[in-house]
Structure formats: C-alpha cells, structure tokens
Amino acid sequence: MYAASLGDDAELRPPEPWRAEAFLVHIGRGREFIGQHDARLGTTRDGVLRASPLYRGSRRDGEIRSVPAPQWRAGNRAS
C-alpha cells in the first residue's frame, strides 16, 4: 500500500509490525557501534558539490567532509 520505488526492482516500504522488535534491536546495535566511532572523530563539512553526476535519473548534492588533522592524530594514537 505505502511503497516507494527505488528502481532496479527494489521498493522501500514501512516496517512490518511483526518485525518491530527485531528492528529495534538492530537499531540499538547500530547506535552503539556508531557511538563508539563518533566519540573518537568528528568531521567538518568542507564543501558541497551541487548537482553531482546523474544517479538513477536525478542529480543530487554531495558533501565533501574531512577529519581535522589533530583529531585524526589523536584517534590513531588511541587505536
């Protein structure tokens, strides 16, 4: 009923209620994993590429991001 075509025979649909518990467990693991890595390094947005090359029929903006050198060095020493 509520589906968005992603092209290449793929669809995006809302989660099915009977899978909600497994989905929440998955989201929790993802947050924990991301939190471990974002605590070390933060990124800065250096620029935006407007109307990047065509992808699946449309042009999108892209970001250029970097990790500042002092944070990069500190993160490498902590590993």
Secondary structure, DSSP 8 states (H G I E B T S, - for coil): ---EEEETTEEE----GGGHHHHHHHHHHHHHHHHHHHTT---EEEEEETT-S-BTTB---EEEEE--HHHHHHHHHH-
